């Protein structure tokens, strides 16, 4: 399966990752069903650019925790574009919450947004893929499926749950020619503010904790998704792929490489 003329579903098209994935895969000839909370307003420029180049796009705005609502949205969309070939789940809600004093409502907000939506999307779209006996399911997750954040234990729990969801889904859906893989993303620009902690120093000088001192980008993610969605990855199934440039392997601050943009350059 190549991505050309395939139908791709993106669960959070309004996000930075969603916009970049849309543009990248559109350039490769894909068509899209996009879930957009803004009804396309926040991605208007991207929609105009992609549609001008011939990309077919249906925008929906549904509650991904509501299976009946998603079922209707997907059914109506696929009547226009055809069945979904690639499902990309990229919901990524981060809120500070501690185990000691964490509010239960915040905990369930994060679990519902990041994990329940993944389950509901997998069940609804998986049925279509089973019927056609092929498909790709890709969860954009986080290195915090493995590593505590020190600032949001519920975020780590939500991403850890996706890791096991993917493993379980692989066993069932794999029998129908469907691959299920998880990309555990490392830091990109801005993650120090989203995941900064008074308890953990993980995100202090976080750029230099990548061995080559170059942070990954959403463009890198989109390129990797293109590979996973294509023919060359047909034997890649049930994998949780750490995509962090070596960030989690860091342990010696005094050996850090300084990027050229910082005063002093490389030591």
C-alpha positions as a Markdown table, in Angstrom:
| # | Residue | x | y | z |
|---|---|---|---|---|
| 1 | Unk | 0.0 | 0.0 | 0.0 |
| 2 | Unk | 1.3 | 3.4 | -1.0 |
| 3 | Unk | -0.1 | 6.6 | 0.4 |
| 4 | Unk | -1.1 | 7.9 | -3.0 |
| 5 | Unk | -4.9 | 8.1 | -3.3 |
| 6 | Unk | -5.4 | 6.5 | 0.1 |
| 7 | Unk | -7.8 | 8.0 | 2.7 |
| 8 | Unk | -6.1 | 9.1 | 5.9 |
| 9 | Unk | -8.0 | 9.9 | 9.1 |
| 10 | Unk | -6.4 | 12.4 | 11.6 |
| 11 | Unk | -8.0 | 12.6 | 15.0 |
| 12 | Unk | -6.7 | 16.1 | 15.9 |
| 13 | Unk | -6.2 | 18.1 | 12.7 |
| 14 | Unk | -6.0 | 21.4 | 14.5 |
| 15 | Unk | -2.8 | 20.5 | 16.4 |
| 16 | Unk | 0.7 | 21.4 | 15.3 |
| 17 | Unk | 1.3 | 17.7 | 14.5 |
| 18 | Unk | -2.0 | 17.4 | 12.7 |
| 19 | Unk | -1.4 | 20.4 | 10.4 |
| 20 | Unk | 2.1 | 19.2 | 9.5 |
| 21 | Unk | 0.9 | 15.6 | 8.8 |
| 22 | Unk | -1.9 | 16.9 | 6.7 |
| 23 | Unk | 0.5 | 19.0 | 4.5 |
| 24 | Unk | 3.1 | 16.3 | 4.2 |
| 25 | Unk | 0.9 | 13.5 | 3.3 |
| 26 | Unk | -1.2 | 15.7 | 1.0 |
| 27 | Unk | 2.1 | 16.3 | -1.0 |
| 28 | Unk | 2.3 | 12.5 | -1.3 |
| 29 | Unk | -1.1 | 12.2 | -2.8 |
| 30 | Unk | -3.3 | 11.2 | 0.2 |
| 31 | Unk | -6.9 | 12.3 | 0.8 |
| 32 | Unk | -8.3 | 13.0 | 4.3 |
| 33 | Unk | -11.0 | 12.8 | 6.8 |
| 34 | Unk | -10.0 | 15.4 | 9.5 |
| 35 | Unk | -11.5 | 15.7 | 12.9 |
| 36 | Unk | -11.3 | 19.4 | 13.8 |
| 37 | Unk | -12.8 | 21.0 | 16.9 |
| 38 | Unk | -12.7 | 24.3 | 15.1 |
| 39 | Unk | -14.7 | 23.0 | 12.2 |
| 40 | Unk | -11.7 | 23.8 | 10.0 |
| 41 | Unk | -11.2 | 27.4 | 11.1 |
| 42 | Unk | -7.8 | 26.8 | 12.7 |
| 43 | Unk | -6.6 | 24.9 | 9.6 |
| 44 | Unk | -8.2 | 27.1 | 7.0 |
| 45 | Unk | -4.8 | 28.0 | 5.3 |
| 46 | Unk | -3.7 | 24.3 | 5.2 |
| 47 | Unk | -7.1 | 23.3 | 3.8 |
| 48 | Unk | -6.9 | 25.9 | 1.0 |
| 49 | Unk | -3.3 | 24.9 | 0.1 |
| 50 | Unk | -4.0 | 21.1 | 0.1 |
| 51 | Unk | -7.3 | 21.4 | -1.8 |
| 52 | Unk | -5.8 | 23.7 | -4.4 |
| 53 | Unk | -3.3 | 20.9 | -5.2 |
| 54 | Unk | -6.1 | 18.4 | -5.7 |
| 55 | Unk | -6.4 | 16.8 | -2.3 |
| 56 | Unk | -9.9 | 15.7 | -1.3 |
| 57 | Unk | -10.8 | 16.5 | 2.3 |
| 58 | Unk | -13.8 | 16.0 | 4.5 |
| 59 | Unk | -13.8 | 17.9 | 7.8 |
| 60 | Unk | -15.8 | 16.6 | 10.7 |
| 61 | Unk | -16.2 | 17.8 | 14.3 |
| 62 | Unk | -17.2 | 15.0 | 16.5 |
| 63 | Unk | -16.6 | 13.9 | 20.1 |
| 64 | Unk | -14.2 | 11.1 | 19.8 |
| 65 | Unk | -15.2 | 9.7 | 23.2 |
| 66 | Unk | -18.8 | 9.2 | 21.8 |
| 67 | Unk | -18.8 | 6.0 | 19.7 |
| 68 | Unk | -22.2 | 6.7 | 18.2 |
| 69 | Unk | -21.3 | 10.2 | 17.1 |
| 70 | Unk | -18.0 | 9.0 | 15.6 |
| 71 | Unk | -19.8 | 6.1 | 13.8 |
| 72 | Unk | -22.1 | 8.6 | 12.1 |
| 73 | Unk | -19.3 | 11.0 | 11.2 |
| 74 | Unk | -17.1 | 8.3 | 9.7 |
| 75 | Unk | -20.0 | 6.7 | 7.8 |
| 76 | Unk | -21.0 | 10.0 | 6.2 |
| 77 | Unk | -17.4 | 10.9 | 5.4 |
| 78 | Unk | -16.5 | 7.6 | 3.8 |
| 79 | Unk | -19.6 | 7.8 | 1.6 |
| 80 | Unk | -17.8 | 10.8 | 0.0 |
| 81 | Unk | -14.2 | 9.6 | 0.0 |
| 82 | Unk | -14.2 | 5.8 | 0.4 |
| 83 | Unk | -13.1 | 3.7 | 3.4 |
| 84 | Unk | -10.2 | 4.7 | 5.6 |
| 85 | Unk | -6.8 | 3.2 | 4.8 |
| 86 | Unk | -4.7 | 4.9 | 7.5 |
| 87 | Unk | -5.8 | 6.0 | 11.0 |
| 88 | Unk | -3.6 | 8.5 | 12.8 |
| 89 | Unk | -4.4 | 9.2 | 16.4 |
| 90 | Unk | -2.5 | 12.2 | 17.7 |
| 91 | Unk | -4.6 | 13.5 | 20.6 |
| 92 | Unk | -2.1 | 14.9 | 23.1 |
| 93 | Unk | -3.6 | 16.7 | 26.1 |
| 94 | Unk | -1.1 | 17.8 | 28.8 |
| 95 | Unk | -2.2 | 19.2 | 32.1 |
| 96 | Unk | -0.2 | 19.5 | 35.4 |
| 97 | Unk | -1.5 | 17.0 | 38.0 |
| 98 | Unk | 0.2 | 15.4 | 41.0 |
| 99 | Unk | -0.4 | 12.1 | 42.6 |
| 100 | Unk | -0.5 | 13.8 | 46.0 |
| 101 | Unk | -3.1 | 16.4 | 45.3 |
| 102 | Unk | -4.3 | 15.7 | 41.8 |
| 103 | Unk | -7.9 | 16.5 | 41.0 |
| 104 | Unk | -9.9 | 13.5 | 39.8 |
| 105 | Unk | -11.7 | 15.5 | 37.1 |
| 106 | Unk | -8.3 | 16.6 | 35.6 |
| 107 | Unk | -7.2 | 12.9 | 35.6 |
| 108 | Unk | -10.2 | 11.8 | 33.6 |
| 109 | Unk | -10.0 | 14.7 | 31.2 |
| 110 | Unk | -6.5 | 13.5 | 30.3 |
| 111 | Unk | -7.4 | 9.8 | 30.1 |
| 112 | Unk | -10.5 | 10.5 | 28.0 |
| 113 | Unk | -8.7 | 12.9 | 25.6 |
| 114 | Unk | -5.6 | 10.8 | 25.1 |
| 115 | Unk | -6.7 | 7.2 | 25.6 |
| 116 | Unk | -10.4 | 6.7 | 25.4 |
| 117 | Unk | -10.4 | 8.5 | 22.0 |
| 118 | Unk | -7.8 | 6.1 | 20.8 |
| 119 | Unk | -9.9 | 3.1 | 21.8 |
| 120 | Unk | -13.1 | 4.5 | 20.2 |
| 121 | Unk | -11.3 | 5.4 | 17.0 |
| 122 | Unk | -9.7 | 2.0 | 16.8 |
| 123 | Unk | -13.0 | 0.2 | 17.3 |
| 124 | Unk | -14.9 | 2.3 | 14.7 |
| 125 | Unk | -12.3 | 2.6 | 12.0 |
| 126 | Unk | -11.0 | -0.9 | 12.7 |
| 127 | Unk | -14.3 | -2.3 | 11.6 |
| 128 | Unk | -13.9 | -0.7 | 8.2 |
| 129 | Unk | -10.3 | -2.0 | 7.9 |
| 130 | Unk | -11.4 | -5.5 | 8.8 |
| 131 | Unk | -14.0 | -5.4 | 6.1 |
| 132 | Unk | -11.3 | -4.5 | 3.5 |
| 133 | Unk | -8.7 | -6.8 | 5.1 |
| 134 | Unk | -6.0 | -4.1 | 5.1 |
| 135 | Unk | -5.1 | -0.9 | 6.9 |
| 136 | Unk | -2.6 | 1.0 | 9.0 |
| 137 | Unk | -3.3 | 2.3 | 12.6 |
| 138 | Unk | -0.7 | 4.7 | 14.0 |
| 139 | Unk | -0.8 | 6.1 | 17.5 |
| 140 | Unk | 1.3 | 9.2 | 18.0 |
| 141 | Unk | 2.3 | 8.8 | 21.6 |
| 142 | Unk | 5.1 | 9.9 | 23.9 |
| 143 | Unk | 8.3 | 8.8 | 25.5 |
| 144 | Unk | 6.3 | 9.3 | 28.7 |
| 145 | Unk | 4.7 | 6.0 | 28.1 |
| 146 | Unk | 8.0 | 4.8 | 29.6 |
| 147 | Unk | 9.4 | 7.8 | 31.5 |
| 148 | Unk | 7.6 | 9.8 | 34.3 |
| 149 | Unk | 7.2 | 13.5 | 33.5 |
| 150 | Unk | 7.4 | 14.7 | 37.1 |
| 151 | Unk | 4.6 | 17.1 | 36.3 |
| 152 | Unk | 1.7 | 15.1 | 35.0 |
| 153 | Unk | 1.4 | 11.5 | 36.1 |
| 154 | Unk | -2.0 | 11.3 | 34.3 |
| 155 | Unk | -0.3 | 12.1 | 31.0 |
| 156 | Unk | 2.2 | 9.3 | 31.5 |
| 157 | Unk | -0.6 | 7.0 | 32.5 |
| 158 | Unk | -2.6 | 7.9 | 29.4 |
| 159 | Unk | 0.3 | 7.2 | 27.1 |
| 160 | Unk | 1.3 | 4.0 | 28.8 |
| 161 | Unk | -2.3 | 2.8 | 28.3 |
| 162 | Unk | -2.0 | 3.5 | 24.6 |
| 163 | Unk | 1.1 | 1.3 | 24.4 |
| 164 | Unk | -0.8 | -1.7 | 25.7 |
| 165 | Unk | -3.9 | -0.8 | 23.6 |
| 166 | Unk | -1.7 | -1.0 | 20.6 |
| 167 | Unk | -0.2 | -4.4 | 21.6 |
| 168 | Unk | -3.7 | -5.9 | 22.2 |
| 169 | Unk | -5.0 | -4.4 | 19.0 |
| 170 | Unk | -2.1 | -5.9 | 17.1 |
| 171 | Unk | -3.1 | -9.4 | 18.1 |
| 172 | Unk | -6.7 | -9.0 | 16.9 |
| 173 | Unk | -6.4 | -6.7 | 13.9 |
| 174 | Unk | -3.2 | -8.2 | 12.6 |
| 175 | Unk | -5.2 | -11.3 | 11.6 |
| 176 | Unk | -7.0 | -9.0 | 9.1 |
| 177 | Unk | -4.0 | -7.5 | 7.4 |
| 178 | Unk | -3.9 | -4.4 | 9.6 |
| 179 | Unk | -0.8 | -3.2 | 11.3 |
| 180 | Unk | -0.9 | -1.3 | 14.6 |
| 181 | Unk | 2.2 | 0.7 | 15.6 |
| 182 | Unk | 3.0 | 3.4 | 18.2 |
| 183 | Unk | 5.4 | 6.3 | 17.8 |
| 184 | Unk | 6.7 | 7.4 | 21.1 |
| 185 | Unk | 7.7 | 11.0 | 20.4 |
| 186 | Unk | 10.5 | 12.8 | 22.2 |
| 187 | Unk | 10.6 | 16.6 | 22.8 |
| 188 | Unk | 9.9 | 19.2 | 20.2 |
| 189 | Unk | 10.1 | 23.0 | 20.6 |
| 190 | Unk | 7.9 | 24.2 | 23.4 |
| 191 | Unk | 7.8 | 20.9 | 25.4 |
| 192 | Unk | 9.8 | 22.4 | 28.2 |
| 193 | Unk | 6.9 | 24.8 | 29.0 |
| 194 | Unk | 4.3 | 22.0 | 28.7 |
| 195 | Unk | 6.2 | 19.4 | 30.7 |
| 196 | Unk | 8.4 | 21.5 | 33.0 |
| 197 | Unk | 8.4 | 20.4 | 36.6 |
| 198 | Unk | 9.5 | 21.6 | 40.0 |
| 199 | Unk | 10.2 | 17.9 | 40.9 |
| 200 | Unk | 12.1 | 16.7 | 37.8 |
| 201 | Unk | 14.9 | 18.3 | 35.9 |
| 202 | Unk | 14.3 | 16.3 | 32.8 |
| 203 | Unk | 13.3 | 19.3 | 30.7 |
| 204 | Unk | 15.9 | 21.7 | 31.9 |
| 205 | Unk | 18.3 | 22.5 | 29.0 |
| 206 | Unk | 16.3 | 19.8 | 27.1 |
| 207 | Unk | 17.6 | 20.7 | 23.7 |
| 208 | Unk | 21.1 | 19.8 | 24.7 |
| 209 | Unk | 20.0 | 16.4 | 26.1 |
| 210 | Unk | 19.5 | 15.2 | 22.6 |
| 211 | Unk | 23.0 | 13.9 | 21.8 |
| 212 | Unk | 23.2 | 15.9 | 18.6 |
| 213 | Unk | 21.6 | 18.9 | 20.2 |
| 214 | Unk | 18.9 | 19.1 | 17.5 |
| 215 | Unk | 15.3 | 18.7 | 18.5 |
| 216 | Unk | 12.9 | 16.7 | 16.4 |
| 217 | Unk | 10.1 | 18.4 | 14.5 |
| 218 | Unk | 6.6 | 17.6 | 13.4 |
| 219 | Unk | 8.0 | 17.4 | 9.9 |
| 220 | Unk | 10.2 | 14.5 | 11.1 |
| 221 | Unk | 7.1 | 12.9 | 12.6 |
| 222 | Unk | 5.1 | 13.3 | 9.3 |
| 223 | Unk | 8.0 | 11.7 | 7.3 |
| 224 | Unk | 8.1 | 8.7 | 9.7 |
| 225 | Unk | 4.4 | 8.3 | 9.5 |
| 226 | Unk | 4.6 | 8.3 | 5.7 |
| 227 | Unk | 7.0 | 5.3 | 6.0 |
| 228 | Unk | 4.9 | 3.4 | 8.4 |
| 229 | Unk | 1.8 | 3.9 | 6.3 |
| 230 | Unk | 3.5 | 2.6 | 3.1 |
| 231 | Unk | 4.4 | -0.8 | 1.6 |
| 232 | Unk | 7.9 | -0.9 | 2.9 |
| 233 | Unk | 6.7 | -1.2 | 6.5 |
| 234 | Unk | 4.3 | -4.2 | 6.0 |
| 235 | Unk | 6.3 | -6.4 | 8.5 |
| 236 | Unk | 6.4 | -3.6 | 11.1 |
| 237 | Unk | 3.5 | -4.5 | 13.5 |
| 238 | Unk | 3.0 | -4.2 | 17.2 |
| 239 | Unk | 6.0 | -1.9 | 17.6 |
| 240 | Unk | 6.4 | 0.9 | 20.1 |
| 241 | Unk | 9.1 | 3.0 | 18.4 |
| 242 | Unk | 11.0 | 5.5 | 20.5 |
| 243 | Unk | 11.4 | 8.6 | 18.3 |
| 244 | Unk | 13.4 | 11.0 | 20.5 |
| 245 | Unk | 16.8 | 11.5 | 18.9 |
| 246 | Unk | 18.4 | 9.7 | 21.9 |
| 247 | Unk | 16.9 | 12.1 | 24.5 |
| 248 | Unk | 16.1 | 9.4 | 27.1 |
| 249 | Unk | 19.6 | 8.1 | 27.0 |
| 250 | Unk | 21.1 | 11.3 | 28.4 |
| 251 | Unk | 22.7 | 11.1 | 31.8 |
| 252 | Unk | 25.8 | 13.4 | 31.9 |
| 253 | Unk | 25.2 | 17.1 | 31.7 |
| 254 | Unk | 28.9 | 18.0 | 31.5 |
| 255 | Unk | 29.2 | 16.0 | 28.3 |
| 256 | Unk | 26.3 | 17.7 | 26.5 |
| 257 | Unk | 26.9 | 19.1 | 23.1 |
| 258 | Unk | 26.0 | 22.8 | 22.8 |
| 259 | Unk | 24.2 | 23.7 | 19.7 |
| 260 | Unk | 25.8 | 26.4 | 17.5 |
| 261 | Unk | 23.0 | 28.8 | 18.4 |
| 262 | Unk | 24.1 | 28.9 | 22.0 |
| 263 | Unk | 27.0 | 31.0 | 23.1 |
| 264 | Unk | 30.3 | 29.0 | 23.1 |
| 265 | Unk | 29.2 | 26.5 | 20.5 |
| 266 | Unk | 30.3 | 22.8 | 20.8 |
| 267 | Unk | 32.7 | 22.2 | 23.7 |
